[in-house]
């Protein structure tokens, strides 16, 4: 009977890839022990004898191991793995067993014991399986699901099958940019070992790959500590031509199918801290929890800073009780280090690579232990020992929010005066955020909140004008006008932004409205003068553009007229040769 189970069911050659809803034991909640329920709509029944553990069930393609006893309706036993003392193993959902097994066992959990009643259409059909199973036989199977190994078609094309031998930890998988450490042994079909990693494993970046394409593709699906067995077709191994012996492997014959046993020992997460990929962080030791520093956090760190050639130019925080302390987003350290620390967790150790744009730029800088040449890439090994976050608005009561907003606004004003417009804008934004939601404030507190909001939005709009961010300027000024419709500064600054974006009609509306409110405002009058000049320039450009356009059109029309006249002459007048021929005829007459 075991031999029968190794063959696909002849009465069922349909695709078994999608197990679908029909394979659920019940849609009305968990099945109870002793209860019998129908699976699907083709008469398959399952009686639960003993519940399994956990919640997972095997997937299509998984390698399952079961003990079973099969009987006919009259109780005649025709096969039993238990009698042989040898569990039966097969790949689920691949047509290696009768359809009733594929459907029924897909509903079982590890350790579960159930009795399946399988109608002939889901078993051996009209043909039966002589001599033990007659035609049209309904079968009963007493099945215990001992275990299963997950087998996945990684590339969905049959090129790499992954069988999990040992489950990994947590849920994360490495990404292309990460640096992984793996152990592996690769064999060809006859069992010859063609490649094996050192005992400590090999380290490589996933995107760079190692040995053959299958390694990097598989490792991206693995968890830390996971051990797998890969079955690799030539297209993901060494191809149709195979390979001669090289540094990492022996000779691989053409069209070799590989069997690779691999373990993901560990990996170091590599993240791009900036969008332009010029500050990169590689995690050497994971930190604790989920919290990370925000702007204004007091960070306490240890670090060693090197040049690319290994020269140490600075070292801080290693003296007894002398951690290096700084406030984030306050330009107290180089920008690249500041941004990277903002992504770290408490206790995290990381290697941070900083391009010159986020370091010391094109300047030569004398540091504590060495001189940093111009345009140097910097490498910092940093441990975030601890940090104290700037208090968030949801942790404050109303007086604290108002006080914090006023403080951030004043910080912004100081930065604005010294030309630090980007940082000033961030201060104004944070100040406004503290008091964004003020419905629970008292009437007096709401007045204070409104005054602060107006001031912060106006000052932020001034920063955005300096930074040529005109769309944000318009948004901020509009927020002010929603609070104070007669605010001349908001109208003036919005008009300035409109002038810069050539929205001259909108600029004129704002300036005229501002002058109605404050006719003697000198700045608004100057803006109006600028607007008029822009309108004159715009009209001249428009006139010139249309003039050039009309001139080109006139030239084209003249050319078309000449062409038309020439074509008409070709039709109406005889050609030279026809005239000569006419004269010759007249002469001969």
KAQUI-V486542 format. One record per pair of residues at least 12 apart in sequence whose ideal C-beta (glycine too) atoms are under 10 Angstrom apart, sorted by the first residue. I is the first residue (numbers start at 1). J is the second residue. If there is no record, write none. Layout:
{{I J} {I J}}
This chain:
{{1 68} {1 70} {1 77} {1 78} {1 79} {1 80} {1 81} {1 84} {1 88} {1 129} {1 132} {1 133} {2 68} {2 79} {2 80} {2 81} {2 84} {2 86} {2 88} {3 79} {3 129} {4 70} {4 78} {4 79} {4 97} {4 98} {4 124} {4 129} {4 132} {4 133} {5 68} {5 70} {5 79} {5 81} {5 88} {5 90} {5 96} {5 97} {5 98} {5 101} {5 129} {6 88} {6 90} {6 96} {6 97} {7 95} {7 96} {7 97} {7 98} {7 129} {8 94} {8 95} {8 96} {8 97} {8 98} {8 99} {9 95} {9 96} {9 97} {9 98} {9 99} {9 100} {9 101} {9 102} {9 122} {9 123} {9 124} {9 125} {9 127} {9 129} {10 98} {10 124} {10 125} {10 127} {10 129} {11 98} {11 99} {11 120} {11 121} {11 122} {11 123} {11 124} {11 125} {11 126} {11 127} {12 95} {12 98} {12 99} {12 100} {12 102} {12 121} {12 122} {12 123} {12 124} {12 125} {13 95} {14 95} {14 99} {15 93} {15 95} {16 60} {16 61} {16 91} {16 92} {16 93} {16 94} {16 95} {16 96} {16 97} {16 99} {16 102} {16 103} {16 106} {17 60} {17 61} {17 93} {17 94} {17 95} {17 153} {18 60} {18 93} {19 40} {19 57} {19 58} {19 59} {19 60} {19 92} {19 93} {19 102} {19 103} {19 106} {19 107} {20 40} {20 103} {20 106} {21 40} {21 41} {22 39} {22 40} {22 41} {22 42} {22 44} {22 103} {22 106} {22 107} {23 39} {23 40} {23 44} {23 57} {23 60} {23 93} {23 102} {23 103} {23 104} {23 105} {23 106} {23 107} {24 37} {24 39} {24 40} {24 57} {24 103} {24 106} {24 107} {25 37} {25 38} {25 39} {25 40} {25 44} {25 45} {25 46} {25 48} {25 57} {25 104} {25 106} {25 107} {25 108} {25 114} {26 38} {26 39} {26 46} {26 48} {26 107} {30 48} {30 51} {30 55} {31 46} {31 47} {31 48} {31 51} {31 107} {31 112} {31 114} {32 48} {32 51} {33 47} {33 48} {33 49} {33 50} {33 51} {33 113} {33 114} {34 47} {34 48} {34 49} {34 50} {35 47} {35 48} {36 48} {36 114} {36 115} {36 117} {37 107} {38 117} {39 100} {39 103} {39 104} {39 106} {39 107} {39 116} {39 118} {39 122} {40 99} {40 100} {40 103} {40 104} {40 107} {40 122} {42 99} {42 100} {42 103} {42 118} {42 119} {42 121} {42 122} {43 100} {43 117} {43 118} {43 119} {43 120} {43 121} {43 122} {43 138} {44 99} {44 100} {44 101} {44 103} {44 104} {44 107} {44 116} {44 117} {44 118} {44 119} {44 121} {44 122} {44 123} {45 100} {45 104} {45 114} {45 115} {45 116} {45 117} {45 118} {45 119} {45 138} {45 140} {46 100} {46 103} {46 104} {46 105} {46 107} {46 108} {46 112} {46 114} {46 115} {46 116} {46 117} {46 118} {46 143} {47 113} {47 114} {47 115} {47 116} {47 117} {47 140} {47 142} {48 107} {48 108} {48 112} {48 113} {48 114} {48 115} {49 112} {49 113} {49 114} {49 115} {49 142} {49 143} {49 144} {50 111} {50 112} {50 113} {50 114} {50 144} {51 109} {51 111} {51 112} {51 113} {51 114} {52 108} {52 109} {52 110} {52 111} {52 112} {52 113} {52 114} {52 144} {52 145} {53 109} {53 110} {53 111} {53 112} {54 109} {54 110} {54 111} {54 112} {55 109} {56 109} {56 110} {56 148} {56 150} {57 92} {57 105} {57 106} {57 107} {57 108} {57 109} {57 110} {57 112} {57 145} {57 148} {58 91} {58 92} {58 93} {58 105} {58 106} {58 107} {58 108} {58 109} {58 110} {58 145} {58 147} {58 148} {58 149} {58 150} {58 151} {59 92} {59 93} {59 106} {59 148} {59 150} {59 151} {59 152} {60 91} {60 92} {60 93} {60 94} {60 102} {60 106} {60 151} {60 152} {60 153} {61 91} {61 92} {61 93} {61 94} {61 150} {61 151} {61 152} {61 153} {61 161} {61 162} {61 163} {62 90} {62 91} {62 92} {62 93} {62 94} {62 105} {62 106} {62 148} {62 149} {62 150} {62 151} {62 152} {62 163} {62 164} {63 89} {63 90} {63 91} {63 92} {63 94} {63 147} {63 148} {63 149} {63 150} {63 151} {63 161} {63 163} {63 164} {63 229} {64 87} {64 88} {64 89} {64 90} {64 91} {64 92} {64 93} {64 97} {64 101} {64 105} {64 106} {64 108} {64 110} {64 145} {64 146} {64 147} {64 148} {64 149} {64 151} {65 81} {65 87} {65 88} {65 89} {65 90} {65 144} {65 145} {65 146} {65 147} {65 148} {65 149} {66 81} {66 87} {66 88} {66 89} {66 90} {66 97} {66 101} {66 105} {66 108} {66 141} {66 143} {66 144} {66 145} {66 146} {66 147} {66 148} {67 80} {67 81} {67 82} {67 84} {67 85} {67 86} {67 87} {67 88} {67 113} {67 142} {67 143} {67 144} {67 145} {67 146} {68 80} {68 81} {68 82} {68 87} {68 88} {68 101} {68 105} {68 116} {68 141} {68 142} {68 143} {68 144} {68 145} {69 81} {69 82} {69 83} {69 115} {69 140} {69 141} {69 142} {69 143} {69 144} {70 116} {70 118} {70 123} {70 132} {70 133} {70 139} {70 140} {70 141} {70 142} {70 143} {71 115} {71 139} {71 140} {71 141} {71 142} {72 132} {72 133} {72 134} {72 137} {72 138} {72 139} {72 140} {73 117} {73 134} {73 137} {73 138} {73 139} {73 140} {75 140} {76 132} {76 133} {77 132} {77 140} {77 142} {78 129} {78 131} {78 132} {78 133} {78 137} {78 139} {79 129} {79 132} {79 133} {79 139} {79 141} {80 142} {81 143} {81 144} {81 146} {82 142} {82 144} {87 144} {87 146} {87 147} {88 101} {88 143} {88 146} {89 146} {89 147} {89 148} {89 149} {90 102} {90 105} {91 148} {91 149} {91 151} {91 161} {91 163} {92 105} {92 106} {92 148} {92 151} {93 105} {93 106} {94 151} {98 118} {98 120} {98 122} {98 123} {98 124} {98 125} {98 129} {98 139} {98 141} {99 118} {99 121} {99 122} {99 123} {99 125} {100 116} {100 117} {100 118} {100 119} {100 120} {100 121} {100 122} {100 123} {100 124} {100 138} {100 139} {100 141} {101 116} {101 118} {101 122} {101 123} {101 139} {101 141} {101 143} {102 122} {103 116} {103 118} {103 122} {104 116} {104 117} {104 118} {104 122} {104 141} {104 143} {105 141} {105 143} {105 145} {105 148} {107 145} {108 143} {108 144} {108 145} {108 148} {109 145} {110 145} {110 146} {110 147} {110 148} {111 144} {111 145} {111 146} {111 147} {112 143} {112 144} {112 145} {112 146} {113 142} {113 143} {113 144} {113 145} {114 141} {114 142} {114 143} {114 144} {114 145} {115 140} {115 141} {115 142} {115 143} {116 139} {116 140} {116 141} {116 142} {116 143} {117 138} {117 139} {117 140} {117 141} {118 137} {118 138} {118 139} {118 140} {118 141} {119 136} {119 137} {119 138} {119 139} {120 133} {120 134} {120 135} {120 136} {120 137} {120 138} {120 139} {121 136} {121 138} {122 138} {122 139} {123 136} {123 137} {123 138} {123 139} {123 141} {124 136} {124 137} {124 139} {125 137} {148 164} {149 162} {149 163} {149 164} {149 165} {149 166} {149 228} {149 229} {150 162} {150 163} {150 164} {150 165} {150 167} {150 228} {151 163} {151 164} {151 228} {151 229} {151 231} {152 164} {152 218} {152 221} {152 228} {154 214} {154 217} {154 218} {154 220} {154 221} {154 228} {154 230} {154 232} {154 236} {155 213} {155 214} {155 217} {155 218} {155 233} {155 235} {155 236} {157 233} {157 235} {157 236} {158 231} {158 233} {158 235} {159 213} {159 214} {159 217} {159 231} {159 232} {159 233} {159 234} {159 235} {159 236} {159 237} {160 213} {160 214} {160 215} {160 217} {160 218} {160 221} {160 230} {160 231} {160 232} {160 233} {160 235} {160 236} {160 237} {160 258} {160 260} {161 218} {161 228} {161 229} {161 230} {161 231} {161 232} {161 233} {162 214} {162 217} {162 218} {162 221} {162 222} {162 226} {162 228} {162 229} {162 230} {162 231} {162 232} {162 260} {162 262} {163 227} {163 228} {163 229} {163 230} {163 231} {163 261} {164 221} {164 222} {164 223} {164 226} {164 227} {164 228} {164 229} {165 226} {165 227} {165 228} {165 229} {165 261} {165 262} {165 263} {166 225} {166 226} {166 227} {166 228} {166 263} {167 223} {167 225} {167 226} {167 227} {168 222} {168 223} {168 224} {168 225} {168 226} {168 227} {168 228} {168 263} {168 264} {169 223} {169 224} {169 225} {169 226} {169 264} {170 223} {170 224} {170 225} {171 223} {171 224} {172 223} {172 224} {172 267} {172 269} {173 206} {173 219} {173 220} {173 221} {173 222} {173 223} {173 224} {173 226} {173 264} {173 267} {174 205} {174 206} {174 216} {174 219} {174 220} {174 221} {174 222} {174 223} {174 224} {174 264} {174 266} {174 267} {174 268} {174 269} {174 270} {175 206} {175 207} {175 220} {175 267} {175 269} {175 270} {175 271} {176 205} {176 206} {176 207} {176 208} {176 209} {176 216} {176 220} {176 270} {177 205} {177 206} {177 207} {177 269} {177 270} {177 271} {177 272} {177 277} {177 280} {177 282} {178 205} {178 206} {178 207} {178 219} {178 220} {178 267} {178 268} {178 269} {178 270} {178 271} {178 282} {178 283} {179 203} {179 204} {179 205} {179 206} {179 207} {179 208} {179 266} {179 267} {179 268} {179 269} {179 270} {179 282} {179 283} {179 284} {179 351} {180 201} {180 202} {180 203} {180 204} {180 205} {180 206} {180 210} {180 215} {180 216} {180 219} {180 220} {180 222} {180 224} {180 264} {180 265} {180 266} {180 267} {180 268} {181 197} {181 200} {181 201} {181 202} {181 203} {181 204} {181 224} {181 263} {181 264} {181 265} {181 266} {181 267} {181 268} {182 197} {182 201} {182 202} {182 203} {182 204} {182 210} {182 211} {182 215} {182 216} {182 218} {182 219} {182 222} {182 262} {182 263} {182 264} {182 265} {182 266} {182 267} {183 196} {183 197} {183 198} {183 199} {183 200} {183 201} {183 202} {183 227} {183 261} {183 262} {183 263} {183 264} {183 265} {184 196} {184 197} {184 201} {184 202} {184 210} {184 211} {184 215} {184 218} {184 219} {184 228} {184 230} {184 260} {184 261} {184 262} {184 263} {184 264} {185 197} {185 259} {185 260} {185 261} {185 262} {185 263} {186 211} {186 212} {186 214} {186 215} {186 230} {186 232} {186 237} {186 238} {186 248} {186 249} {186 250} {186 252} {186 256} {186 258} {186 259} {186 260} {186 261} {186 262} {187 256} {187 257} {187 258} {187 259} {187 260} {187 261} {188 237} {188 238} {188 242} {188 250} {188 251} {188 252} {188 253} {188 256} {188 257} {188 258} {188 259} {189 253} {189 256} {189 257} {189 258} {189 259} {190 253} {190 256} {191 259} {192 250} {192 251} {192 252} {192 253} {192 256} {193 249} {193 250} {193 259} {194 211} {194 237} {194 238} {194 242} {194 243} {194 245} {194 248} {194 249} {194 250} {194 251} {194 252} {194 253} {194 256} {194 258} {194 260} {195 210} {195 211} {195 212} {195 215} {195 246} {195 248} {195 249} {195 250} {195 252} {195 258} {195 260} {196 248} {196 249} {196 250} {196 261} {197 210} {197 211} {197 248} {197 262} {197 263} {197 265} {200 265} {201 262} {201 263} {201 264} {201 265} {201 266} {202 215} {202 248} {202 265} {203 265} {203 266} {203 267} {203 268} {204 216} {204 219} {205 267} {205 268} {205 270} {205 282} {206 219} {206 220} {206 267} {206 270} {207 270} {210 248} {211 237} {211 238} {211 246} {211 248} {211 249} {211 258} {211 260} {211 262} {212 230} {212 232} {212 234} {212 236} {212 237} {212 238} {212 239} {212 243} {212 248} {212 249} {212 252} {212 258} {212 260} {213 232} {213 235} {213 236} {213 237} {213 238} {213 239} {214 230} {214 231} {214 232} {214 233} {214 235} {214 236} {214 237} {214 238} {214 258} {214 260} {214 262} {215 230} {215 232} {215 236} {215 237} {215 260} {215 262} {216 236} {217 230} {217 232} {217 236} {218 230} {218 232} {218 236} {218 260} {218 262} {218 264} {219 262} {219 264} {219 267} {220 264} {221 264} {222 262} {222 263} {222 264} {222 267} {223 264} {223 267} {224 263} {224 264} {224 265} {224 266} {224 267} {225 263} {225 264} {225 265} {225 266} {226 262} {226 263} {226 264} {226 265} {227 261} {227 262} {227 263} {227 264} {227 265} {228 260} {228 261} {228 262} {228 263} {228 264} {229 259} {229 260} {229 261} {229 262} {230 258} {230 259} {230 260} {230 261} {230 262} {231 257} {231 258} {231 259} {231 260} {232 256} {232 257} {232 258} {232 259} {232 260} {233 255} {233 256} {233 257} {233 258} {234 252} {234 254} {234 255} {234 256} {234 257} {234 258} {235 255} {236 258} {237 252} {237 255} {237 256} {237 257} {237 258} {237 260} {238 251} {238 252} {238 253} {238 254} {238 255} {238 256} {238 258} {239 252} {239 254} {239 255} {239 256} {240 254} {240 255} {240 256} {241 253} {241 254} {241 255} {242 254} {242 255} {242 256} {243 256} {267 283} {268 281} {268 282} {268 283} {268 284} {268 285} {268 286} {268 350} {268 351} {269 281} {269 282} {269 283} {269 284} {269 286} {269 350} {270 282} {270 283} {270 350} {270 351} {270 353} {271 283} {271 340} {271 343} {271 350} {273 336} {273 337} {273 338} {273 339} {273 340} {273 341} {273 342} {273 343} {273 352} {273 353} {273 354} {273 358} {274 335} {274 336} {274 339} {274 340} {274 354} {274 355} {274 357} {274 358} {276 355} {276 357} {276 358} {277 355} {278 336} {278 353} {278 354} {278 355} {278 356} {278 357} {278 358} {278 359} {278 377} {279 334} {279 335} {279 336} {279 337} {279 338} {279 339} {279 340} {279 343} {279 352} {279 353} {279 354} {279 355} {279 357} {279 358} {279 359} {279 378} {280 336} {280 340} {280 350} {280 351} {280 352} {280 353} {280 354} {280 355} {280 379} {281 336} {281 339} {281 340} {281 341} {281 343} {281 344} {281 348} {281 350} {281 351} {281 352} {281 353} {281 354} {281 380} {281 382} {282 350} {282 351} {282 352} {282 353} {282 381} {283 343} {283 344} {283 345} {283 348} {283 349} {283 350} {283 351} {284 348} {284 349} {284 350} {284 351} {284 381} {284 382} {284 383} {285 347} {285 348} {285 349} {285 350} {285 383} {286 345} {286 347} {286 348} {286 349} {286 350} {287 344} {287 345} {287 346} {287 347} {287 348} {287 349} {287 350} {287 383} {287 384} {288 345} {288 346} {288 347} {288 348} {289 345} {289 346} {289 347} {290 345} {291 345} {291 346} {291 387} {291 389} {292 341} {292 342} {292 343} {292 344} {292 345} {292 346} {292 348} {292 384} {292 387} {292 389} {293 327} {293 328} {293 329} {293 338} {293 341} {293 342} {293 343} {293 344} {293 345} {293 346} {293 384} {293 387} {293 388} {293 389} {293 390} {294 328} {294 329} {294 342} {294 387} {294 389} {294 390} {294 391} {294 392} {294 430} {295 327} {295 328} {295 329} {295 330} {295 338} {295 342} {295 389} {295 390} {295 408} {295 423} {295 426} {295 427} {295 429} {295 430} {296 327} {296 328} {296 329} {296 330} {296 388} {296 389} {296 390} {296 391} {296 404} {296 408} {296 411} {296 426} {296 427} {296 430} {297 326} {297 327} {297 328} {297 329} {297 330} {297 341} {297 342} {297 387} {297 388} {297 389} {297 390} {298 325} {298 326} {298 327} {298 328} {298 386} {298 387} {298 388} {298 389} {298 390} {299 323} {299 324} {299 325} {299 326} {299 327} {299 328} {299 332} {299 333} {299 337} {299 338} {299 341} {299 342} {299 344} {299 382} {299 384} {299 385} {299 386} {299 387} {299 388} {299 389} {300 317} {300 323} {300 324} {300 325} {300 326} {300 346} {300 383} {300 384} {300 385} {300 386} {300 387} {300 388} {301 316} {301 317} {301 323} {301 324} {301 325} {301 326} {301 333} {301 337} {301 341} {301 344} {301 380} {301 382} {301 383} {301 384} {301 385} {301 386} {301 387} {302 315} {302 316} {302 317} {302 318} {302 319} {302 322} {302 323} {302 324} {302 349} {302 381} {302 382} {302 383} {302 384} {302 385} {303 315} {303 316} {303 317} {303 318} {303 324} {303 333} {303 337} {303 341} {303 350} {303 352} {303 380} {303 381} {303 382} {303 383} {303 384} {304 316} {304 317} {304 318} {304 369} {304 379} {304 380} {304 381} {304 382} {304 383} {305 334} {305 337} {305 352} {305 354} {305 359} {305 367} {305 368} {305 369} {305 370} {305 372} {305 378} {305 379} {305 380} {305 381} {305 382} {306 351} {306 369} {306 370} {306 377} {306 378} {306 379} {306 380} {306 381} {307 370} {307 371} {307 372} {307 373} {307 376} {307 377} {307 378} {307 379} {308 353} {308 376} {308 377} {308 378} {308 379} {309 376} {310 379} {311 369} {311 370} {311 371} {311 372} {311 373} {311 376} {312 367} {312 368} {312 369} {312 370} {312 379} {313 365} {313 366} {313 367} {313 368} {313 369} {313 370} {313 371} {313 372} {313 373} {313 376} {313 378} {314 367} {314 368} {314 369} {314 370} {314 372} {314 378} {314 380} {315 367} {315 368} {315 369} {315 381} {316 333} {316 368} {316 382} {317 382} {317 383} {317 385} {318 383} {323 383} {323 385} {323 386} {324 382} {324 385} {325 385} {325 386} {325 387} {325 388} {326 338} {326 341} {327 388} {327 390} {328 341} {328 342} {328 387} {328 389} {328 390} {329 342} {329 390} {329 423} {329 426} {329 427} {329 430} {330 411} {330 415} {330 423} {331 415} {331 420} {331 423} {333 380} {334 354} {334 358} {334 359} {334 360} {334 361} {334 365} {334 378} {334 380} {335 354} {335 357} {335 358} {335 359} {335 361} {336 352} {336 353} {336 354} {336 355} {336 356} {336 357} {336 358} {336 359} {336 360} {336 377} {336 378} {336 380} {337 352} {337 354} {337 358} {337 359} {337 378} {337 380} {337 382} {338 358} {339 352} {339 354} {339 358} {340 352} {340 353} {340 354} {340 358} {340 380} {340 382} {340 384} {341 380} {341 382} {341 384} {341 387} {342 384} {342 387} {343 384} {344 382} {344 383} {344 384} {344 387} {345 384} {345 387} {346 383} {346 384} {346 385} {346 386} {346 387} {347 383} {347 384} {347 385} {347 386} {348 382} {348 383} {348 384} {348 385} {349 381} {349 382} {349 383} {349 384} {349 385} {350 380} {350 381} {350 382} {350 383} {350 384} {351 379} {351 380} {351 381} {351 382} {352 378} {352 379} {352 380} {352 381} {352 382} {353 377} {353 378} {353 379} {353 380} {354 376} {354 377} {354 378} {354 379} {354 380} {355 375} {355 376} {355 377} {355 378} {356 372} {356 373} {356 374} {356 375} {356 376} {356 377} {356 378} {357 375} {358 377} {358 378} {359 372} {359 375} {359 376} {359 377} {359 378} {359 380} {360 372} {360 373} {360 374} {360 375} {360 376} {360 378} {361 374} {361 375} {361 376} {362 374} {362 375} {362 376} {363 375} {363 376} {364 376} {390 404} {390 408} {390 430} {391 404} {391 434} {392 404} {392 433} {392 434} {393 405} {393 430} {393 433} {393 434} {393 435} {393 436} {393 437} {394 437} {396 434} {397 440} {398 435} {398 438} {398 440} {398 441} {398 442} {398 445} {398 446} {398 448} {398 449} {399 445} {399 448} {400 434} {401 431} {401 433} {401 434} {401 435} {401 436} {401 437} {401 438} {401 441} {401 445} {401 449} {401 452} {402 434} {402 435} {402 438} {402 441} {402 445} {402 448} {402 449} {402 452} {403 434} {404 430} {404 431} {404 433} {404 434} {404 435} {405 428} {405 430} {405 431} {405 432} {405 433} {405 434} {405 435} {405 436} {405 448} {405 449} {405 452} {405 453} {405 455} {405 456} {406 431} {406 434} {406 435} {406 448} {406 451} {406 452} {406 455} {406 456} {407 427} {407 430} {407 431} {407 434} {408 426} {408 427} {408 428} {408 429} {408 430} {408 431} {408 432} {408 433} {408 434} {408 452} {408 456} {409 424} {409 427} {409 428} {409 430} {409 431} {409 432} {409 434} {409 452} {409 453} {409 455} {409 456} {409 459} {409 460} {410 427} {410 431} {411 423} {411 424} {411 426} {411 427} {411 428} {411 430} {411 431} {412 424} {412 425} {412 426} {412 427} {412 428} {412 429} {412 430} {412 431} {412 455} {412 456} {412 459} {412 460} {412 463} {413 427} {413 428} {413 455} {413 459} {414 427} {415 427} {415 428} {415 463} {416 428} {416 459} {416 460} {416 462} {416 463} {416 466} {419 466} {420 463} {421 460} {421 462} {421 463} {421 464} {421 465} {421 466} {421 467} {421 469} {422 463} {422 466} {422 467} {423 463} {424 459} {424 460} {424 462} {424 463} {424 466} {424 467} {425 459} {425 460} {425 461} {425 462} {425 463} {425 464} {425 466} {425 467} {425 469} {425 472} {425 476} {426 460} {426 463} {427 456} {427 459} {427 460} {427 463} {428 455} {428 456} {428 457} {428 458} {428 459} {428 460} {428 461} {428 462} {428 463} {428 464} {428 476} {429 456} {429 457} {429 460} {429 463} {429 476} {430 456} {431 452} {431 453} {431 455} {431 456} {431 457} {431 459} {431 460} {432 449} {432 452} {432 453} {432 454} {432 455} {432 456} {432 457} {432 459} {432 460} {432 476} {432 479} {433 456} {434 449} {434 452} {434 453} {434 456} {435 448} {435 449} {435 450} {435 452} {435 453} {435 456} {436 449} {436 453} {437 449} {438 450} {438 452} {438 453} {450 483} {450 484} {451 483} {451 484} {453 479} {453 480} {453 483} {453 484} {454 479} {454 480} {454 481} {454 483} {454 484} {454 487} {454 489} {454 490} {455 480} {455 489} {456 476} {456 479} {456 480} {457 475} {457 476} {457 477} {457 478} {457 479} {457 480} {457 481} {457 482} {457 483} {457 487} {457 490} {457 493} {458 476} {458 477} {458 479} {458 480} {458 484} {458 487} {458 489} {458 490} {458 492} {458 493} {459 476} {459 489} {460 472} {460 473} {460 475} {460 476} {460 477} {460 479} {460 480} {461 473} {461 474} {461 475} {461 476} {461 477} {461 478} {461 479} {461 480} {461 489} {461 490} {461 492} {461 493} {461 494} {461 496} {461 497} {462 476} {462 489} {462 493} {462 496} {463 476} {464 476} {464 477} {464 493} {464 497} {465 477} {465 493} {465 494} {465 496} {465 497} {465 500} {468 497} {468 500} {469 497} {470 494} {470 496} {470 497} {470 498} {470 499} {470 500} {470 501} {470 503} {471 497} {471 501} {472 497} {473 493} {473 494} {473 496} {473 497} {473 498} {473 500} {473 501} {474 493} {474 494} {474 495} {474 496} {474 497} {474 498} {474 501} {474 503} {474 506} {474 510} {475 494} {475 497} {476 490} {476 493} {476 494} {476 497} {477 489} {477 490} {477 491} {477 492} {477 493} {477 494} {477 495} {477 496} {477 497} {477 498} {477 510} {478 490} {478 494} {480 493} {480 494} {481 494} {481 510} {481 513} {485 513} {485 517} {486 513} {486 514} {486 516} {486 517} {486 518} {487 514} {487 517} {488 510} {488 513} {488 514} {488 515} {488 516} {488 517} {488 518} {488 521} {488 523} {488 524} {489 514} {489 518} {489 521} {489 523} {489 524} {490 510} {490 514} {491 507} {491 509} {491 510} {491 511} {491 512} {491 513} {491 514} {491 515} {491 516} {491 517} {491 518} {491 521} {491 524} {491 527} {492 510} {492 511} {492 514} {492 515} {492 518} {492 521} {492 523} {492 524} {492 526} {492 527} {493 510} {493 523} {493 527} {494 506} {494 507} {494 509} {494 510} {494 511} {494 514} {495 507} {495 508} {495 509} {495 510} {495 511} {495 512} {495 513} {495 514} {495 524} {495 527} {495 528} {495 530} {495 531} {496 510} {496 511} {496 523} {496 527} {496 530} {496 531} {497 510} {498 510} {498 511} {498 531} {499 511} {499 527} {499 530} {499 531} {499 533} {499 534} {499 535} {500 534} {502 534} {502 538} {504 531} {504 532} {504 534} {504 535} {504 538} {504 539} {505 535} {507 527} {507 528} {507 530} {507 531} {507 534} {507 535} {508 528} {508 531} {508 532} {508 535} {510 524} {510 527} {510 531} {511 524} {511 525} {511 527} {511 528} {511 529} {511 530} {511 531} {511 532} {512 524} {512 528} {512 531} {514 527} {514 528} {515 527} {515 528}}
